[in-house]
Amino acid sequence: MIDVSVIVVGYKNARLMRQTFKGIRRAAPAVSYEILLSENDPDKATSRMASAEFPEVGILDNGKNVGFGQAINKGIDAAQGRYILVFNPDIVVQPGAFEKLVRYLDEHPEVGIVGPRLRNPNGELQHSCYRFMEPKTILYRRLPLIRCFRSVRRHLEEYALADWDHTSDREVDYLLGAAMLVRRDALQNVGGFDPNYFMYFEDQDLCRRFWKAGWKVVYHPEAELIHYYRRETADGNFFQQLMHPLTRVQIKSAVYYFHKYRGEKNPRVSTCHTQ
């Protein structure tokens, strides 16, 4: 069995995906790995590019846009690796990052998911691990004018773990789904992404289910990646954000998530694995 199955989702992102595949080649990971492209674009532009330029990449044709989580699940079903790397195509791989994530899971059998430190292209820290959201978290993030209130600022700082320098390993509620290495054995126990999320909240949901099943979720900053991250739904003022098509998708996912876990306590806290 190989060490890592890298799974990326294709949807009208051929140019970005080309850079991602080149970056993995340049990093030349010293672990055995495969790359699986789960193609959500009916036009198949991304998979055509991959077939022509990166013959080592396995192509999974979903026939239509089935959403992020379901596309990753298709990759998980086809994967041969001991570990599954959920990976965004807007990430630059740093040398040694894959190896450090694999070594961490090898050395910590109680951990089900581990995530690297992400940096912006300018080198600044990018927040990628959080406390579980509350309904008010979404509202506070979309209304910057109300951040003049101390209680709002405090809530958002607590959500983003802003009181911590992100330089040490830490158990966290959830990791950003842009890059997370997941133990395959744990996935077989917990299950993959909930297909009811088309986009958004699927990473939070997965981490929550891992904690509920007794698996730890850990941030491991020794491994670093560069992430060209942009919140499309945060562009413009509040009303422009509200009219963005992806905002409606996000709201639908939020409603489903909060209804699914209504009344439940934080499973990380209840399992006494706090830090």
Buried (B, 14 or more C-beta within 10 A) or exposed (E): EEBBBBBBBBBEBBEBBBBBBBBBEEBEBEBEBBBBBBBBBEEBBBBBBBEEEBEEBBBBBBEEBBBBBBBBBBBBEBBBBBBBBBBBBBBBBBEBBBBBBBBBBEEBEEBBBBBBBBBEEEEEEBEBBBBBBEEEBBEBBBEEEEEEEEEBBEBBEEBBBEEEEBEEBBBBBBBBBBBBBBBBEBBEBBBBBBEBBBBBBBBBBBBBBBBBBBBBBBBBBBBBBBBBBEEEBEEEEEEEBEEBEBBEBBBBBBEBBBEBBEEEEBBBEEBEBEE
